[in-house]
Amino acid sequence: KIEKIIVKKAKKILENIKLFDIYRNEKLGENKKSVAYALTFRDKNKTLDDEEINKVMDSIINELEKDIKAVLRK
């Protein structure tokens, strides 16, 4: 479900998505886990700037928080 949300929100600029870590520990809480993804963004027609990427990332994070109650680790 996480990957579906990322793909949906990143639209056409998501070139690659890779799950590279899953961490489970009782300190996280029962039935909770930490996941880490590597995302590659690319637009074939132009160079993406930080503002464009940040806007997409904010949209992804907001949807994950709303839909699956995900929490971004800081």
SULCOR-V164239 format. One record per pair of residues at least 4 apart in sequence whose ideal C-beta (glycine too) atoms are under 7 Angstrom apart, sorted by the first residue. I is the first residue (numbers start at 1). J is the second residue. Records with the same first field share a line. If there is no record, write none. Layout:
BEGIN
I->J, J
END
This chain:
BEGIN
1->5, 68
2->6, 35, 64
3->7, 17
4->8
5->9, 60, 63, 64, 67
6->10, 14, 17, 37, 39, 60
7->14, 17
9->56, 59, 60, 63
10->14, 41, 56, 60
13->41, 42, 43, 48, 56
14->39, 41
15->40, 41, 42
16->40
17->37, 39
18->37, 38
19->35, 37
20->36, 37, 38
21->35, 36
22->33, 35
23->33, 34
24->28, 33
28->32, 33, 34
34->73
41->48, 53, 56
43->48
48->52, 53
50->54
51->55
52->56
53->57
54->58
55->59
56->60
57->61
58->62
59->63
60->64
61->65, 72
62->66
63->67
64->68, 70
65->69, 70
END
